[in-house]
Amino acid sequence: MKKLYKSSSQKMIAGVCGGIAEYFGIEVTIVRLVWVAASLFLGSGILLYIIAAIIIPKQTPESEWE
C-alpha cells in the first residue's frame, strides 16, 4: 500500500510537493506550479503548505521499502 511522505530527494522547503509528486507519479515541477497558482489565486496555498508540512511524515529509509 502506497503512503504519502515528504520527499527527502525532491526537497526545496519541506519536501511536501516532492512527496505529493512521488505519490501520484507525476513531475514535481507540475505540483509546484499548481501549488503556486493556488497560493496566488485562492490565497490559501501557503497555509495549506504549512499544515501539510506538519501533518505529512518524513520519508525514512525504512518507509522507502513499504
N, C-alpha and C positions, 0 to 999 in steps of 0.2 A: 504494500500500500504506500502510495506517494504521500509525503508530508511536506509542508511548506516551512522552509528555513530561510533565515537571512544568509545571503551568499557570502562566502569568505573570499572568493576569487573575483567576482564581478561587483566590487565594492567601491563606491565613491564616498558616501557619507556613512550610512549604517548597513548597507547591503540589502535593503528592502526591495528595491526594484530588480536587482540581480537575482534575488531569491524568487520573486514572482516570475521573472523571465525563465528561470530554470524549471520552475514548477510546471509552467504551461508549455515549455519547449519552444519559446519564441526569442527573438533577438532582444537583448537588454536595452538597446537604443530605442526601440519602439515603446517599451514600457516607460522609459524615462520621458520620452516626448509626450506620451499620453498623460503622465503624472504632472508634467509642467503645464500642459494645456488645462488640465483640471484645476490646477492651482491658480492659474491666471483667470480663467473664465468662471469657475464655480466658487473660487475663494476658499474652499475647504481642504485643498490638497495638502497644504503644509501641516495642518492639524492632523489629518489622516495619516500622513507620513510619520509624525511623531508617535502617534498611537500605535501604528504598525511596528515601528522600531522597538517599542516597549513590549508589545504582545508577542511578536513572532520570535521564536527561539533562534539562537545562533546555530550555525551548522558546525557540528563537531566531526572529527574523523570517524567516530562510530556511526553517526547518522548518515554518512555517505553510503554505507552498505545496507541500510534498511530499505 
